[in-house]
Amino acid sequence: MSAKHFGPPKTPCAPARKPSGFPLGWYRYRNYTIFAATCIPMAIAAVELIVGIRALGKGEAAWDAWLASLATGPMRALNIVCLLFAIYFAFRFGWVGRKIAAGRIGPVPKPPLPMPILGVAPLGGFATLWLILFIILGGFV
């Protein structure tokens, strides 16, 4: 006889199913879905920036035409939506830092500051970095 016949019996399992209300029914699913969806407007903004760089390379007339296309109402609305999603992404990504657990090897002392203050520090770093990038990209330096 083979040993395969004498193995432990299989445990009965329920069939796999999606959680109720997936992907927007539960707040964690909703937050993860919105966070993942930020890639779409940011990709649109990246393509728009590439088109602008291409227009800049073609000459002053193409650059002026690209700037005129950005001044239309739908493009302004699209840029505002892209900006809002980028801000949401930056704050959400910065807020992750406060949720990362420290490794516990031996006795771990309490943090020197309350956790909400420690969570704000990465956001301040992001805001400072964004300001520096805006100043550099804006040509104010």
CORNOR-V937776 format. One record per backbone hydrogen bond with DSSP energy under -1.0 kcal/mol. NH is the residue of the N-H (numbers start at 1). CO is the residue of the C=O. If there is no record, write none. Layout:
BEGIN
nh->NH co->CO
nh->NH co->CO
END
This chain:
BEGIN
nh->22 co->19
nh->25 co->21
nh->30 co->26
nh->31 co->27
nh->32 co->28
nh->33 co->29
nh->34 co->30
nh->35 co->31
nh->36 co->32
nh->37 co->33
nh->39 co->36
nh->40 co->37
nh->42 co->38
nh->43 co->39
nh->44 co->40
nh->45 co->41
nh->46 co->42
nh->47 co->43
nh->48 co->44
nh->49 co->45
nh->50 co->46
nh->51 co->47
nh->52 co->48
nh->53 co->49
nh->54 co->50
nh->55 co->51
nh->56 co->52
nh->57 co->53
nh->58 co->54
nh->63 co->59
nh->64 co->60
nh->65 co->61
nh->66 co->62
nh->67 co->63
nh->68 co->64
nh->69 co->65
nh->70 co->66
nh->76 co->72
nh->77 co->73
nh->78 co->74
nh->79 co->75
nh->80 co->76
nh->81 co->77
nh->82 co->78
nh->83 co->79
nh->84 co->80
nh->85 co->81
nh->86 co->82
nh->87 co->83
nh->88 co->84
nh->89 co->85
nh->90 co->86
nh->91 co->87
nh->92 co->88
nh->93 co->89
nh->94 co->90
nh->95 co->91
nh->99 co->96
nh->118 co->114
nh->119 co->115
nh->120 co->116
nh->121 co->117
nh->124 co->120
nh->125 co->121
nh->126 co->122
nh->127 co->123
nh->128 co->124
nh->129 co->125
nh->130 co->126
nh->131 co->127
nh->132 co->128
nh->133 co->129
nh->134 co->130
nh->135 co->131
nh->136 co->132
nh->137 co->133
nh->138 co->134
nh->140 co->135
END
